[in-house]
Amino acid sequence: MADLSRLPGPNADFWDWQLDSACRGLDSDIFYHPDGERGSARERRVSTAKAICAACPVMAQCRAHALKTKEPYGVWGGLGEEDREVIYAQQASQSRLTS
């Protein structure tokens, strides 16, 4: 589950970047897997979502949001669930090294 305490709040200024997103108005099924999706079907869907993200003018803001709130599901800012898990693990490892 996303860490809701990290969300910036209801102020529209924090969310306006979403108005310019390439995914706006698209079917969310492109970005979120249905129950039981595996293998090549999942890989195709994630690749399609990442291609949409690659052309998105707000990809950096989307990615930053997903990493800050630890979004557990979907493709955000060109990063899939597994991509974010790798980043979270790297962050945890770096944190342990600097502590």
Sequence and secondary structure as in RCSB ss.txt:
>XXXX:A:sequence
MADLSRLPGPNADFWDWQLDSACRGLDSDIFYHPDGERGSARERRVSTAKAICAACPVMAQCRAHALKTKEPYGV
WGGLGEEDREVIYAQQASQSRLTS
>XXXX:A:secstr
   GGGS  S GGGTGGGGG TTTTS GGGTS  TT  HHHHHHHHHHHHHHHHT TTHHHHHHHHHHHT  SS 
BTTB HHHHHHHHHHHHHHHHHH 
